[in-house]
Amino acid sequence: MYTRQLAPSVSYIERGGVKKLYKERESYYFTTDAEYLAAYIDCNEQIYDNLTKEQLEAEAKASRYWTFMSYGYTDSTGEDVVSNEIIAKFNKVRAANITYYLVHINAYEISGSTVKIINDSRFPAGLGLNEIYGVYNFTGTLMDGSTPTYTLTYSTNVYSDPALVKADGTEGYKVAAVTANALVISEKSSRESATIPYYMSYVAAPETISYTTTKNDDNTVTFDFGAAGKATATYATSTNVPDMTLADTWTISN
């Protein structure tokens, strides 16, 4: 079973039998620090309605660090105002993240009125890496024998999460595209400063990393990136269905 989320989920808050729509944090837009604080307060007072405005404002200021540290904000106390430049970086990433939704993979089993659903890592049989990357929600681990070398994920996070990352964290690359035989690299990233835990700076580094594809007899496919390592994906067939013991169980009702 493959599902694509076409819109953000909808949540409700119910108190004293009164149900109202919850305005999700992701729906707030801001371009200045003052607008961020106002949005944080407005969002959280829907849930923490017993807190005063002063208490909510203190929480909002304290949230500055963990919200913006990936984009260059360094004050762990949260007292410094967040610059418009940092907020612009945050908004660029957020805009990318909410305009593209990956396909999520699940296995299911139906027996009578009972449905079992579990997360799955198998892909439709026959797909190449260029048909998986940027479409399906996955993380591929490149290996050199039994040693992890890189991880490959699809990411719209243009500042903090390069799509190809070395296992020891010393290198990261933006993957601009995947063809039938190569990763197209656009930029290389590195840690800008030890005092900025997750922020990555980028420099243009156009190159390609070639790979070959081998379909194996056990319903797996191997993508060989040469010195960078090999990644293996599993195709979905009727003979390799996941163990459904720990699956979520649902009851079908008419």
C-alpha positions in Angstrom: 0.0 0.0 0.0 1.4 3.4 -1.0 0.0 6.7 0.2 0.8 10.3 -0.6 -0.2 13.1 1.8 -1.7 15.8 -0.3 -2.3 18.3 2.4 -1.4 18.9 6.1 -3.4 16.9 8.6 -6.3 18.5 10.4 -6.4 18.5 14.2 -9.1 19.5 16.7 -9.1 20.6 20.4 -12.0 19.5 22.6 -12.7 20.9 26.0 -15.9 20.6 28.0 -17.6 18.9 25.1 -16.7 21.8 22.7 -14.7 20.8 19.7 -12.8 23.4 17.7 -10.3 23.4 14.8 -6.7 23.6 16.0 -4.6 26.0 13.9 -1.4 24.1 13.2 2.0 25.8 13.9 3.0 25.2 10.3 0.1 27.4 9.1 1.7 30.6 10.7 3.8 32.7 8.5 6.3 35.3 9.8 9.2 37.4 8.5 10.4 39.1 11.7 11.2 38.1 15.2 8.2 40.0 16.5 5.9 38.1 14.1 7.5 34.8 15.2 6.8 35.5 18.9 3.2 36.5 18.1 2.6 33.4 16.1 4.1 31.1 18.8 2.0 32.7 21.4 -1.2 32.5 19.3 -0.6 28.9 18.5 0.3 27.7 22.0 -2.4 29.6 23.8 -4.9 27.3 22.0 -3.5 24.4 24.1 -2.1 26.1 27.2 -5.0 28.4 27.8 -4.3 28.6 31.5 -0.9 30.4 30.9 -0.7 34.2 30.9 0.6 36.2 27.9 3.8 36.8 29.9 4.4 33.1 30.4 3.7 32.3 26.8 6.0 35.0 25.7 8.8 33.6 27.9 8.2 30.2 26.3 8.3 31.8 22.8 11.6 33.4 23.5 13.0 30.2 25.0 12.0 28.4 21.8 14.1 30.7 19.6 17.2 28.6 20.0 15.9 25.1 19.1 13.7 26.6 16.3 16.5 28.6 14.5 19.8 27.0 15.6 20.0 25.1 12.4 20.0 28.3 10.5 22.7 30.3 12.3 21.1 31.4 15.6 23.6 30.9 18.4 22.1 32.3 21.6 21.2 29.3 23.7 19.4 31.5 26.2 17.0 32.7 23.6 17.3 36.3 24.6 18.7 37.6 21.4 16.3 38.7 18.6 16.3 36.4 15.6 17.6 38.3 12.6 15.4 38.7 9.5 18.1 36.9 7.5 17.9 33.8 9.7 14.1 33.8 9.5 14.3 34.1 5.7 16.5 30.9 5.6 14.0 29.1 7.9 11.1 30.2 5.6 12.9 29.0 2.5 13.3 25.5 4.0 9.8 25.4 5.3 8.4 26.4 1.9 10.3 23.6 0.3 9.2 21.1 2.9 5.4 21.8 2.6 5.1 21.9 -1.2 6.3 18.3 -1.8 5.0 15.1 -0.2 6.7 11.8 -0.6 4.9 8.5 -1.0 4.8 6.5 2.2 5.1 2.7 2.1 2.9 0.3 4.1 2.1 -3.4 4.0 -1.4 -4.5 4.9 -3.3 -7.7 5.6 -7.1 -8.0 5.6 -9.0 -10.8 7.3 -12.7 -10.5 7.7 -13.4 -7.1 9.3 -9.8 -6.8 10.6 -7.1 -4.8 8.8 -3.4 -4.9 9.8 -1.1 -2.1 8.6 2.7 -1.8 9.2 5.4 0.4 7.8 7.2 -1.2 4.9 10.5 -0.7 3.2 9.8 -2.5 0.0 9.4 -0.7 -3.4 7.3 -1.7 -6.4 9.2 -4.3 -8.4 11.4 -3.1 -11.2 11.9 0.6 -10.1 15.3 2.1 -10.6 16.9 4.5 -8.2 15.9 7.4 -10.3 12.3 6.3 -10.0 12.6 5.8 -6.2 14.5 8.9 -5.2 12.4 12.0 -4.7 9.2 9.9 -4.9 9.2 7.4 -2.0 10.0 8.1 1.6 13.2 6.2 2.2 16.7 6.3 3.6 19.4 4.3 1.7 22.5 3.3 3.6 25.6 2.9 1.4 28.0 0.1 2.7 31.6 -0.9 2.1 31.2 -4.6 3.1 29.7 -4.4 6.6 30.8 -0.8 7.2 28.3 2.1 6.5 29.9 4.8 4.3 27.1 7.2 3.4 23.3 7.7 3.8 21.2 8.9 0.9 17.8 10.5 1.6 15.5 12.8 -0.3 15.4 16.1 1.5 13.9 19.5 0.6 15.8 21.0 3.6 18.1 23.2 1.6 20.2 24.5 4.6 20.6 21.9 7.3 20.2 18.4 5.7 22.3 17.5 2.7 20.9 14.6 0.8 24.1 12.5 0.7 26.0 12.4 4.1 29.2 10.6 5.0 28.8 8.2 7.9 31.2 10.1 10.1 29.4 13.4 9.4 32.4 15.1 7.8 30.9 15.6 4.4 27.5 16.3 2.9 26.2 16.9 -0.6 23.1 18.2 -2.2 21.7 15.9 -4.8 20.2 18.0 -7.6 18.9 15.0 -9.5 19.2 11.3 -9.9 19.5 9.8 -13.4 19.5 6.1 -14.4 23.2 5.9 -13.8 24.4 8.8 -11.7 23.8 11.2 -8.8 24.0 14.8 -9.9 25.7 16.8 -7.1 25.2 20.6 -7.0 26.8 21.7 -3.7 29.1 20.4 -0.9 28.5 21.2 2.8 30.6 21.3 5.9 30.2 22.4 9.5 30.4 26.2 9.6 31.3 26.3 13.3 31.5 23.9 16.3 29.3 26.4 18.1 26.4 26.0 15.6 25.4 22.4 16.2 23.5 21.6 13.0 23.9 24.4 10.6 25.8 23.5 7.4 27.3 25.9 5.0 27.5 25.1 1.3 29.8 25.8 -1.7 29.0 25.1 -5.3 30.6 21.7 -6.2 29.0 20.4 -9.5 29.9 16.8 -10.1 28.4 13.4 -10.8 28.7 10.1 -8.9 28.2 7.2 -11.2 26.5 4.0 -10.2 25.5 0.7 -11.7 22.3 -1.3 -11.0 22.2 -5.1 -10.4 18.9 -6.9 -9.9 19.4 -10.0 -7.7 17.6 -13.3 -7.5 16.3 -12.6 -4.0 14.0 -9.8 -5.0 16.6 -7.2 -4.1 18.4 -4.6 -6.3 22.0 -3.4 -5.6 23.1 0.1 -6.5 26.9 0.2 -6.7 28.5 3.7 -6.3 32.1 2.4 -6.6 34.4 3.9 -3.9 31.4 5.5 -2.1 29.8 2.0 -1.4 26.8 0.0 -2.3 23.1 0.3 -1.3 20.5 -2.4 -1.5 16.7 -2.0 -1.9 14.0 -4.7 -1.7 11.2 -5.1 -4.3 7.7 -6.0 -3.0 6.5 -9.5 -4.0 4.1 -12.0 -2.5 7.0 -14.1 -1.2 8.6 -11.4 1.0 5.7 -9.8 2.9 6.9 -8.3 6.3 6.0 -10.0 9.6 2.6 -8.5 10.6 2.9 -9.5 14.3 3.6 -5.9 15.4 1.3 -4.3 12.9 -1.4 -1.8 13.9 -4.8 -3.4 13.9 -8.0 -1.7 12.7 -11.6 -2.9 12.5 -13.6 -2.2 9.3 -17.1 -0.8 10.0 -19.9 -0.2 7.6 
